[in-house]
Amino acid sequence: MIKKAAFTILFSILIIGNGWAQKSTSETTSPKIKWITFKEAIELNKKGNKRKIITDVFTSWCGWCKRMDASTFAEKEIVEYITKHFWAVKLDAEMSDTLVIDGVTYVNQHPNANRSTHDLALKLLQNQMSYPSYAFLNEENQMITIVPGYYNGESFMLFLRYVAENIYLSKPFAQFKAENTPIIKQ
C-alpha cells in the first residue's frame, strides 16, 4: 500500500512538473526572423511582393555574427520591424553553392580553400569584406547601403529605420543619427 501511494505521488509530481515545464517553455518562445535566401527575396520583389531587402552576410567562424544572431536579431522590436519592412536574407559569405540570379552565375571560386569568399558576397559588400555586414537593397533590388559590424538593438534600429522609412533619400546617416540619438540626462 505504501509503495502504491509513493508511486502515485511521484507520478503526479512528474506529470504536474512536466506540464509546468512545457508551459514556461512555450511562454518564453519569442518570435524569430524568418530568414530566406537571396534568390527568394529577389523573386518575391519581382512577383510584386515588394519590400526592401536586408542581407546579413556572415561566416560560420565569426563570433560577432553569432552574437548578433543571439542578441540583436533576437530582440522582439528588431524581429517585428524587420518582419514588417524587409525581406530578411542570410548569406554565408563562404558558401560553396552556385547561384544564378537574373542570368548571372555566382560561385565560390575556391570552395575547398580556407576562408574563400563567394562571388555574391563580394558583390554585395563591394569587396569590403567584414563580418558581420548588412547589405540593404531597395524594392527594385538595387543597393542602398552597406553597414558593417555588430550593433545592439537600439543602434541597429537606427539603420533599419533609416532605410525602411526612405530617410536615406533625403539626408546623410550621420545627420539622422544625431537627430535620433537619445540624450542622456545627468
Salt bridges, closest charged atoms under 4 A:
GLU43 OE2 - LYS46 NZ 3.91
ASP56 OD2 - LYS90 NZ 2.45
ASP69 OD1 - LYS90 NZ 2.47
GLU80 OE2 - LYS76 NZ 3.83
ASP102 OD1 - LYS46 NZ 2.05
GLU139 OE2 - LYS52 NZ 2.88
GLU140 OE2 - LYS50 NZ 3.45
GLU165 OE2 - ARG161 NE 3.21
GLU179 OE1 - LYS171 NZ 2.68
